[in-house]
């Protein structure tokens, strides 16, 4: 109540000050209005329309425009007060809107799983409340008959991770990586952060994906084909919510064991599968 009373008092003061000014359009009549955007004074509807034409002004207040401390007035204070009121109402309305908190329906999730099954992809979803379930933006475009995947990219040699959304399932993996590792196409900030990758030849880049449903003491990875898209690379694999890709370089040794490679002696003792580690020296 006190804030509202103060706002009303400020508005009344602004009106009294306005009455001491003349219209900036016709320069004859006493000002009655002030444009919320360009702050021009006018006396009538006709002058308001003239000022919009003359100054190409839309009359809509720019709520976040910078105002220096020397120019800050009671009118700006009132404007900020009303802006905060609007923000509060919007936030309260969003909090009361049940649809904004409603998780993806079982029908939608079942639809995605069925579509994935057609491409020989075993898509599994987590219970409501899990982070991966909440952040997953994957969807299937019926018109194009393709998935647009939510994708997480991990660059362990630079301790960096990024998220891609709406990645078409037929887009080659290396094309996805171009904005991260290609010297010409990558963002300068990202390029600097991933300098180790950007300075390496394309042939040194490996893309690995964790094999799901294995014991915690036997974590394995599969190498993906960088020239193919997610549709081909995910065939016959289990995906929990969305793919997470690990981008590694051959010249660096890691402890990530890859299926289908010769195993080290220690790994042979623990597993009968033909598995191996990345042991390429720099």
C-alpha positions as CSV (number, residue, x, y, z in Angstrom):
1,X,0.0,0.0,0.0
2,X,2.8,2.4,0.9
3,X,4.6,1.7,-2.4
4,X,1.3,2.3,-4.4
5,X,0.7,5.6,-2.5
6,X,4.3,6.7,-3.3
7,X,3.8,5.8,-6.9
8,X,0.6,7.8,-7.1
9,X,2.2,10.8,-5.5
10,X,5.1,10.6,-8.0
11,X,2.7,10.4,-10.9
12,X,0.8,13.4,-9.6
13,X,4.1,15.4,-9.3
14,X,5.0,14.4,-12.9
15,X,1.7,15.7,-14.2
16,X,2.2,19.1,-12.4
17,X,5.6,19.4,-13.9
18,X,4.2,18.6,-17.4
19,X,1.6,21.4,-17.1
20,X,4.4,23.9,-17.0
21,X,5.7,22.8,-20.4
22,X,4.4,23.6,-23.9
23,X,3.7,21.1,-26.7
24,X,7.0,20.3,-28.6
25,X,5.0,19.6,-31.8
26,X,2.9,22.7,-32.2
27,X,4.7,24.9,-29.7
28,X,1.5,26.7,-28.8
29,X,-0.6,24.7,-26.5
30,X,0.1,23.4,-23.0
31,X,1.5,19.9,-22.9
32,X,-0.8,17.2,-21.7
33,X,1.0,14.0,-22.8
34,X,4.6,12.7,-22.8
35,X,5.7,9.9,-25.1
36,X,6.9,6.9,-23.0
37,X,9.6,6.1,-25.6
38,X,11.1,9.4,-26.9
39,X,9.9,11.6,-24.0
40,X,8.5,14.3,-26.3
41,X,5.7,16.5,-25.0
42,X,2.4,16.9,-26.9
43,X,-0.9,18.5,-26.3
44,X,-3.4,16.5,-28.3
45,X,-4.0,13.3,-30.3
46,X,-3.2,15.1,-33.5
47,X,0.2,16.2,-32.1
48,X,0.9,12.7,-30.8
49,X,0.3,11.3,-34.3
50,X,2.5,14.0,-35.9
51,X,5.4,13.3,-33.5
52,X,5.2,9.5,-34.3
53,X,5.5,10.3,-38.0
54,X,8.2,13.0,-37.6
55,X,10.4,11.0,-35.3
56,X,9.6,7.5,-36.5
57,X,8.5,6.7,-32.9
58,X,6.2,3.8,-32.1
59,X,5.2,5.3,-28.7
60,X,6.1,2.1,-26.8
61,X,8.2,2.5,-23.7
62,X,11.6,0.8,-23.8
63,X,11.5,-0.7,-20.4
64,X,15.1,-1.6,-20.2
65,X,16.7,1.5,-21.8
66,X,19.7,2.9,-19.9
67,X,19.2,6.1,-18.0
68,X,22.2,7.9,-16.5
69,X,22.0,8.9,-12.8
70,X,22.1,12.6,-13.8
71,X,18.9,12.1,-16.0
72,X,17.1,9.8,-13.6
73,X,13.8,11.4,-12.4
74,X,10.7,10.6,-10.5
75,X,9.1,9.6,-13.8
76,X,11.8,7.0,-14.4
77,X,11.3,5.7,-10.8
78,X,7.6,5.3,-11.5
79,X,8.4,3.5,-14.8
80,X,10.7,1.1,-13.0
81,X,8.2,0.5,-10.3
82,X,5.5,-0.5,-12.8
83,X,8.0,-2.6,-14.7
84,X,8.8,-4.6,-11.6
85,X,5.0,-5.0,-11.0
86,X,4.6,-6.4,-14.5
87,X,7.5,-8.8,-13.9
88,X,6.0,-10.0,-10.6
89,X,2.6,-10.6,-12.2
90,X,4.1,-12.5,-15.1
91,X,6.2,-14.7,-12.7
92,X,3.2,-15.3,-10.5
93,X,1.1,-16.3,-13.5
94,X,3.7,-18.7,-14.7
95,X,4.0,-20.3,-11.2
96,X,0.2,-20.8,-11.2
97,X,0.1,-22.3,-14.7
98,X,0.0,-26.1,-14.3
99,X,0.8,-26.7,-18.0
100,X,4.3,-25.2,-17.6
101,X,5.1,-27.8,-14.9
102,X,3.5,-30.8,-16.5
103,X,6.0,-33.4,-17.6
104,X,5.9,-34.9,-21.1
105,X,3.0,-37.3,-21.4
106,X,3.4,-41.0,-21.5
107,X,1.8,-40.9,-25.0
108,X,4.6,-38.6,-26.3
109,X,7.4,-40.7,-24.7
110,X,5.9,-44.0,-26.0
111,X,5.6,-42.4,-29.5
112,X,9.4,-41.5,-29.4
113,X,10.3,-45.0,-28.3
114,X,8.2,-46.6,-31.0
115,X,9.7,-44.4,-33.7
116,X,13.2,-45.1,-32.5
117,X,12.5,-48.9,-32.5
118,X,11.7,-48.6,-36.3
119,X,15.3,-47.4,-36.8
120,X,16.7,-50.3,-34.6
121,X,17.4,-47.8,-31.7
122,X,16.6,-48.8,-28.2
123,X,15.4,-45.5,-26.6
124,X,14.9,-45.6,-22.9
125,X,13.5,-42.9,-20.7
126,X,14.1,-42.1,-17.1
127,X,11.4,-41.4,-14.4
128,X,9.9,-38.0,-14.1
129,X,12.1,-35.7,-12.0
130,X,15.5,-36.9,-13.4
131,X,17.6,-34.2,-14.9
132,X,18.1,-35.9,-18.2
133,X,14.4,-36.4,-18.6
134,X,13.7,-32.8,-17.7
135,X,16.2,-31.3,-20.1
136,X,15.7,-33.7,-23.0
137,X,14.4,-31.7,-26.1
138,X,14.4,-34.6,-28.6
139,X,11.4,-34.8,-30.9
140,X,10.4,-36.6,-34.1
141,X,9.2,-34.7,-37.2
142,X,6.5,-36.7,-38.8
143,X,6.6,-34.7,-42.1
144,X,10.3,-35.2,-42.6
145,X,10.3,-38.6,-40.9
146,X,13.4,-37.9,-38.9
147,X,14.5,-37.4,-35.3
148,X,15.9,-34.1,-34.1
149,X,18.0,-35.1,-31.1
150,X,19.1,-33.4,-27.9
151,X,22.8,-34.0,-27.9
152,X,25.5,-33.5,-25.3
153,X,29.2,-33.2,-26.4
154,X,32.0,-33.8,-23.9
155,X,35.6,-32.7,-24.7
156,X,37.7,-34.3,-21.9
157,X,41.1,-33.0,-23.1
158,X,39.8,-29.4,-22.6
159,X,37.4,-30.2,-19.7
160,X,34.6,-28.7,-21.7
161,X,31.0,-29.8,-22.4
162,X,28.3,-28.3,-24.7
163,X,24.7,-29.0,-25.5
164,X,23.2,-29.1,-29.0
165,X,19.5,-29.1,-29.6
166,X,17.4,-30.1,-32.7
167,X,20.2,-32.1,-34.3
168,X,18.9,-33.8,-37.4
169,X,19.6,-37.5,-37.3
170,X,21.0,-37.5,-40.9
171,X,23.6,-34.8,-40.2
172,X,27.1,-36.2,-40.3
173,X,28.8,-36.1,-36.9
174,X,31.8,-34.2,-38.2
175,X,29.5,-31.5,-39.5
176,X,28.1,-31.2,-36.0
177,X,31.7,-30.8,-34.6
178,X,32.7,-28.1,-37.2
179,X,31.4,-25.2,-35.1
180,X,33.6,-26.5,-32.3
181,X,36.8,-27.7,-33.8
182,X,37.0,-26.3,-37.4
183,X,39.5,-23.4,-37.5
184,X,37.3,-21.5,-40.1
185,X,33.8,-22.3,-38.9
186,X,34.2,-22.5,-35.1
187,X,33.2,-19.6,-32.8
188,X,36.4,-17.7,-31.7
189,X,35.6,-18.2,-28.0
190,X,34.9,-21.9,-28.4
191,X,37.9,-22.3,-30.7
192,X,40.2,-20.9,-28.0
193,X,38.7,-23.1,-25.3
194,X,39.1,-26.2,-27.6
195,X,42.4,-25.2,-29.0
196,X,43.9,-28.7,-28.4
197,X,41.2,-30.1,-30.7
198,X,41.2,-27.3,-33.3
199,X,44.9,-27.7,-33.9
200,X,44.6,-31.5,-34.4
201,X,43.9,-33.0,-37.9
202,X,40.4,-34.5,-38.5
203,X,41.9,-38.0,-38.7
204,X,42.9,-37.7,-35.0
205,X,39.4,-37.1,-33.7
206,X,37.5,-40.0,-32.3
207,X,33.9,-39.9,-31.2
208,X,32.9,-42.4,-28.5
209,X,29.6,-43.3,-26.9
210,X,29.2,-45.2,-23.6
211,X,27.8,-48.7,-23.9
212,X,24.7,-48.8,-21.6
213,X,23.6,-51.6,-19.4
214,X,27.0,-52.8,-18.3
215,X,28.3,-53.3,-14.8
216,X,29.9,-50.3,-13.2
217,X,33.2,-52.0,-12.9
218,X,33.2,-52.8,-16.7
219,X,32.4,-49.5,-18.5
220,X,33.0,-49.7,-22.2
221,X,32.7,-47.3,-25.1
222,X,31.9,-47.7,-28.8
223,X,33.5,-45.6,-31.5
224,X,31.1,-43.9,-33.9
225,X,31.6,-43.1,-37.6
226,X,32.2,-39.3,-37.9
227,X,31.1,-39.4,-41.6
228,X,27.6,-40.7,-40.7
229,X,24.7,-39.2,-38.8
230,X,23.1,-40.2,-35.5
231,X,20.5,-42.5,-37.2
232,X,23.1,-44.8,-38.6
233,X,25.5,-44.5,-35.6
234,X,22.8,-45.3,-33.1
235,X,21.5,-48.5,-34.8
236,X,21.6,-51.5,-32.5
237,X,22.5,-49.3,-29.5
238,X,20.8,-48.3,-26.2
239,X,20.2,-44.6,-25.7
240,X,19.0,-43.3,-22.3
241,X,17.0,-40.1,-23.0
242,X,19.5,-38.7,-25.5
243,X,23.1,-39.4,-26.9
244,X,26.1,-38.2,-25.0
245,X,29.3,-38.2,-27.2
246,X,32.8,-38.1,-25.9
247,X,35.2,-36.5,-28.3
248,X,38.8,-37.7,-27.8
249,X,42.1,-37.4,-29.7
250,X,44.2,-40.4,-30.7
251,X,47.4,-38.8,-29.6
252,X,46.3,-38.7,-26.0
253,X,46.1,-41.8,-23.8
254,X,42.9,-42.2,-21.9
255,X,41.4,-44.9,-19.6
256,X,38.3,-45.2,-21.9
257,X,38.1,-48.9,-23.1
258,X,36.7,-49.3,-26.6
259,X,34.9,-52.4,-27.8
260,X,36.3,-54.2,-30.7
261,X,40.0,-53.3,-30.1
262,X,42.9,-55.5,-28.8
263,X,42.8,-55.5,-25.0
264,X,45.7,-54.9,-22.6
265,X,46.8,-57.7,-20.4
266,X,45.0,-56.3,-17.4
267,X,41.8,-56.1,-19.3
268,X,42.2,-59.6,-20.7
269,X,42.2,-60.9,-17.2
270,X,39.0,-59.2,-16.3
271,X,37.0,-59.8,-19.5
272,X,36.7,-62.4,-22.2
273,X,35.5,-59.9,-24.7
274,X,37.8,-58.5,-27.4
275,X,38.2,-55.0,-26.0
276,X,41.0,-52.5,-25.8
277,X,42.2,-49.1,-24.6
278,X,43.4,-46.1,-26.4
279,X,47.2,-46.4,-26.1
280,X,48.3,-44.2,-29.0
281,X,51.2,-42.0,-27.8
282,X,51.4,-38.3,-28.5
